[in-house]
Structure formats: C-alpha cells, structure tokens
Amino acid sequence: MLAATRERERDSAAAARAAELRAVALAQELRTIYAETIDLRSRWSGARGSAEPVVSEEVTELRHLFGELAQNTSKTPAVVTIVIPAYEKVEYTIRCLRSIAVNWSSTVNPDIVVVDDASPDGSGRQLIGIGGIDVLFNNGNQGYLRSSNRGAALAKTKYVCFLNNDTEVAPEWLDRLVSAAEEDETIGAVGSKLVYPDGRLQEAGSIIWSDASGWNYGRGDDPTKSSYNFIRDVDYCSGASLLVRTELLREIGGYDERYTPAYYEDADLCFEIRRRGYRVVYEPRSELVHHEGVSSGTDISSGTKRYQEVNRHTFAQKWAAELERQFPPSPANVERARSRKPATNSILVIDTYVPLHDREAGSNRLFKIIKIFLALDYHVIFMPENYGAVEPYTSDLIRLGVEVMYWRGSGIGHDKALAAVLPRVRIAWICRPELCEKYAPIVRSHSTAAILYDTIDLHFLRERRQAELENSGDESWRETKELELACARSVDATVTVTSAERDELLSHGVGEVFVVPTIHDMEEHLPIGFDARQGLLFIGGYSHTPNVDAVQWLCTEIMPIVWQSLPDIRVTLLGSSPPERVRELQSDRVLVTGYVANVTPFFEESRIFVAPIRYGAGMKGKIGHALSYGLPVITTRVGSEGYELFHGMNCIIADDAEAFARGIIRLYRDRELWATYAEGGRAAIASVGSSVVSALLSSIIRKFIAAQDTNADSLGIIASS
C-alpha cells in the first residue's frame, strides 16, 4: 500500500516537472516569436487560393470608412493594438471592423491586426489593402490561441486588446478599457461587458469555481441592473474583449499553448496576471455585442468546443493550489464569488443626486464618506433620488467600485431596483429629511438593515436663522423641525455634522446621535508667501441661498468700507451656478468666475479667504477648504461652527459689516498676524482629517452590524450580506 502511494507521488511529481518544462519551453518559443520581425505582405501571398478575392459592398464600405479615418484623425501614436483572430465567417469580421470604425477612438488611435487562420475559402483576403488594418495569414490552421499570440507579437503599443471577430463594439468601448488601466498601474488586464444580440447579458465578468468550472456572472439577465454596472476585481474576463499590458503579456509569454486550440486560455492568463501581483478588473462601461458560438459552435461534444471540458482538467492541474481558495460551485455562492474582493457587508447610500463633489460642500463630504466606506472594505450601493446619471460624477463613483442605481434607458424602474438590492443591504445611510421620510419605511419593509439618517445640516435651524435675519415672520421652519425630529426618532441613529446640532437633537429626546463632520486633509500647494499673494477669495455653490446672501453682503456693505482704505483689493467669487443677482456684482474689483474645475491656483494666490455667512447650519465646507490650503480665514460665528476656530487665536470672527471690514484691513496688512493665522488654521482641521473620520465611521458601522448579527444569532438565522 505504502509502495503504491509513493509510486503515485513520484508519477505526480514527474508530471508536474514535465508540465513546468513545457511551460518554460513555451515561454522561450513565444519570446522568440515576439522578437522576430514579421513581413506582413509576404504572409498573405502564401494564403490558399491564388484567385483575386471577391470584394463585397460591405468591404467597399469598410475601405471607405477606414480611408476617411486615415484622412481625418490625428497621427498620434497608437496606444493599443487590437488583435482579431478569424476563421472563415468573414461577414462577422467585417461587421466587427465596421463597428470599430464607426466608434473610432481618436484618443487611443488603435492599431488593428487581423489574423486569418488559414480560412479554406480565402475570405480573409478581402481585407487586404484596407488602410489601418494589417492582415496576417497563417500557412496552416493554428487555432484561436496561437493566432491570438501571433497577432499580439506584432504589437508596438502599450496595450494589446484581444477581440473576437464575432463581436460588435459600442461607443467608447476601448476608451473605457484603457482609462481603467491608466488610472491604476497595478491593473494588468481589463475586460468588457458582453451582451447577446437580443439585449440579454452574456457576461459581466466571470467566476472560476473550486472544481475549475466557470460561471458567466449575470448570464441571461438584464444588463442594465446596477449589480452588473460597477468596476470590480474578478477571477477572469473573457478573451472576447480583454485588454492586457503588452510588457506584462510578453513577460508571461502570451496565452499558454497547453490550452491549444482554445478554451481556458483567457482564465489562465488572468490567473497568471494576478499571480504576478497585478489586478484583473471588469469595466462595465466597455460594452459590446458578442454573437456567441459563431467562432467555435455551441456543442461541447464536438469541434473546438469539446476542448472546453478537456482544458478544464488542464487548468485544474495547473492551478490546483489556487483553486483550493475558490468558492465551491453553487448558485448560492455567486454573489460572494463575483468579486475577488468580496465585501461581506453592503451599505446603501441615498441622496437627491450623485455627489457633485467639486461643486457642493455637502456632496464633497458624502463623496469622501463613500470613499471611506470602500476603504473599510464595505460594498457601497448608491441610489440617487432622481435616478439620473449626472456626469462625470456617476462615472467617478463607478470607477471607485460603487454600484450606482440609475436609469439606463431600459430595464427596471426606480422602485423595483431598490426592492431588488435591499435584501443585500446591512446599513442604509439616508441623507436629508424628505428622503428619510420617504425611504426609511421602504427599507424597513424589505430588509433588516440598520437605518442611519444623515441630516447634512439641520434644515430647520438654517430656515429659522434666515427668517430671523430677514425679519420675515416666516414660521415654516417649525414644520421642518417636526419632520426632522420625526425622522430622527424613527431610525436607528442620526448623524449630524456638528456637536451643537447633536446637542439640539438630544435636547428634544432623540435617541442615538453621532457627529460626522466635513472631511478635510491638507492640500498639496505651492508655498507662496504673504507678499506674493493678493486679493480676497470666496467659494460656494450659489444654488445654496446662504452663499448668495454672503456675497451680496460682502460686496455691497463690507467691501465699500474696505475700499476706502485699500482701494486696489480685488475680490474673487468662485463657485457654480451663480444667479443673475450674483453675476451683477461683477466689476473691475469683483470677479465672478462661475464653476472652475481646478481652484488650487486661486487658493495659492489669494491673501485672505472671506466667508461672511449670516445664516445657515452644519459645517461650512468652504472654511475647511481654505484651511486645508493654509489660507487665513475671516468669517462669522455661523461660518465657524464645527471647527476649532477662535477669534484672535487662529482666525477673525465678525458678525457686522464694520467689524468684518476692519478685520480684512488689519489681516491684509499684517504679515506676522497672517502667518500666525495660517499656521493656526492648519492645526484647526486636524480633528476633521480623513483618518480621524475613518476611525469614527468604522466604529459606527461595526456597532450596528454587530447588533444585527447578535439579533440574527438569537433568532437562529444568518444575516444577509
């Protein structure tokens, strides 16, 4: 018995060694291929048949399209080489090439290589002479895998994109793949969303189970569902559309030829890429139609398709150790196995629209909270109340790996989509009272998730202050107060941005309240000193009425006093959506810019940041923004709320026009005071840095998930993830 066991071990070791030697030989052979200079024109002369090919109308159109591209697109170097293996079925190849031409990417400007695998009908010869397409002919049938490797050998670009000839690409298909890889140098491969011609989803990334069998995630489902539309790390993506770094591909040696002629070569390549420390990601915004089965058929018992099962065993042998860490094959494991970084818990965030993080302080705070959730390994689902994809902000979330729910022109609507995701949710983070009132009951009815109500700011406090400032007698803030208190009492916990607002809620008998402030880290900026700076700066989104009031008060009451002493001071009013009454403030001494994408130069060159906020609530993100650049601040008591700012120590606080103007004049002239406040302001935001808030959020979320798990254990059930 023992002898037989040892003999099996020796045989197994010998087989493994033989496989290793084959792999080494393969790598050397492929490196030789890559090193060769291939004369394409001599390749096609040996193709079967010597008669001139029949040129179809489709080919004539293709020549015209690529001819137009050659004349009208830039001559910038190509970034990607598209490799398209083809065997007969030239009508599909033509359709594929046409879709590339119609959806041409001038930024990526790809090279295209079609590898005709000795098609018996010589149909690939129709493609000869089309500008921008190199055609390589195999002298004999080599199969999909070797044809792909031969095409990739020609690449002189940063990336290679393997593309099946039975595909039709959508707009920005290639741009999205390249953008994903460019944003993270640890990404080695990026794959696309594949859709059937009838609109059903074919694949949104794929899973390899512990027995080496595969699972196309989402197959046959609605491709517009949010669960298929966020970037994530996956086991592998289909070689039907797979972008790989060329240098990495050559280090590996291309597709492993032990899988010749086809099947499992793409999964193997992705596993090898990951073994070398790189990521393999699925990019849902790169989309194409795949006429599955055209290349190799669908019968797994005959033709090339039979190698699907043969190569599964080959793959299982090669990756035996890795497969031990994969999930067992089961539909119950699909949601956990769909990502290489499976978040054990999901957080649903609901707000009016996707965070306009560079336009609004509240949006900026929420965007940073979402990034913290992701860094803490939670899966984030974001639902905008307007169910719209405001760009580029929706894409910003998707790039981070956030599952964004929005209308894609088809598919299920708002209510059904929410009901579908709620069973997966552990925490519902609902912003603003009107949304809490609407969605908290829905969350309760579809899940056991803990509900956290994020006030953003206490709306009634802002409305009351406005009524008092304007002496309007408006009492509508009382209704808002009742709504906010009702929301706070109906949820598991409430979140405010300042301790003062927390205390306000506690004084009305609200249960658990946490303070999660606006988040500010020191910004990188040029160390420009006092003398090289000039002018005053304000920033704010003007759809928020306190900002409109602030700049009107600044320009009509405060600055006339300042200009009596310092007539040359200019005021810059940054911010999006300025209404007419703000634009009317423009003069030779007041600049109204509107939205500016890069505001850093303004913070670097201005001498003082002014925030004459007379009413409002919560924390004013503009204050933290200025302090993060080391820019001294003059503001009001309302403006300073939530920050460790103290008049005469690290800032100037003034609530009337005369005092505010005197503060500007004094600080604008006093170099030493300016330096003191600049340094003191930096220290004032230490308590609202991302590391501090991250620790706070971690403890809050863990508290409620632990409570759910305890309840689930007591009921003898498993909490949903």
C-alpha angles and dihedrals in degrees: 000000000000091000091052091050092051091048090053090049091051090049091049092049091048091051091049091049091049090051090050091051091049090051092051091049090048093051091050092048093050093047087055090052091050091050095053123096107232120208103211096190092059091049098064094047088074094053117124115273126027101216118110110264120251107249112217127207088252091058091048089053090047091053089050093050095049091042089056090048091052091054100041107035128080122266093231114143116272117257098193137037111211111211116200117182112200137186115183113307089100090168089068092046090052090049090050093050091046091055090052091051095046091048096038118167111220091185094055095031094190131210112228126213121183114194111202107204096214094286106203092224093051088230094146089070088076087075095059113115098021106137115246095019122099114200120205119191124205114220089219136014107284101170131238097292099052091041089055091050093049091051092047089052088071095057117121092168134096092251139033119208116199109208130180115232090228093067135096115205127219127223114293090008093137097034090059093052093049094044091054092051093044093054094058123031090199090067108099100175137017126195135197138234109260120209130188118240089253091059099256118131115259100180139351096183122314140253129221113206126211091264089055093251116135136231124199102218112234096005111176094005133115107286092207094067113117092235089069097044111073131081114257142159110260139184090249145327125226118267086229084092115003128150116205133178105255095220091051092046090054093047088055093044098241123270112354107253094213083084093058128174095019150306129079092025090109094047090047092050091051092049090050092049090053092046087059092056100264130122128241112209139183116226110199096191089065100081136172141163114249120199091208117208097023092106101041108006127239104261107103091196098062144036122005090328091071088071089070091080095034092054093045088069090046090052092046090055095048096045100033094130093049093046090060087069095050124097118264114255108271136125086231089066098049098096092049094042096048091087132043087218100048111192106217091207134040127212120202114208119194125190137148094267139345112296111277086204098179095044107045133039093218091051091047091054093049092047090054091047089054091050089051091051089053092047088053088057098253120140109236124210114189122199118186112206090225089053088221134136104228108189143257086009098063090052090049088060094044091051089055090054097258117150102229120197113212142135111275098185093271141029131061122346134243100277097044092046091054093048089051096056099039097082087062094051125102099172128030111199105193120187126210129012098262091054093045090052091051103039107031092076091048091051090049092052096050105034148016091238120142111244120223115188113209108201093194082204132342100272095196091056091054092046093048092050091050092051091049093048093049093038086224099146088228108159098180089108087077091066089049090051092053091049093050093047091048091051092048091051094048099055136068094249141351127224124210129177098227135041090232090061091045089054090048091057094043089053088061094054099261112158120223118008127176129192115226108172132200108282123239132171125179111276123226108247143150114278094240113171134221098270095051092054129081141172136025127280135208128175131186145128106261095210082079105079097212087066092053090051091047096055093042090053090045096052101036103039112013104039097049086063092047093047091058088068102024107028095170098058113119125205122214118201109197123185147094130279101014109189122223094268089058094044088052088065089070113118141138087286100037123061119196106193105175116210115353119186097206111040097165095099090055092053091045095051103038120091101209136019114218125198109174094178109170099179137012140095140242122029120324106232091200090068093054089043091058094044090051087063093047091248115151115242136218113189145138132265089262091050094051096053114128096018129096091245122144127184113250093010106068105347145008118258118192131163103190130060096244095052092043091052092048089052092053093048093048097046093042090058101037113082096183094047089048091054091047093052092044091056094040091051092056090055091048093067097048090098093056098049120130094251091055094047091044091058090047094050091046092056092046095050095042090052094058096040090051090051091052092049091050091051091046092051091050090053093045095243135118117246115241120247 
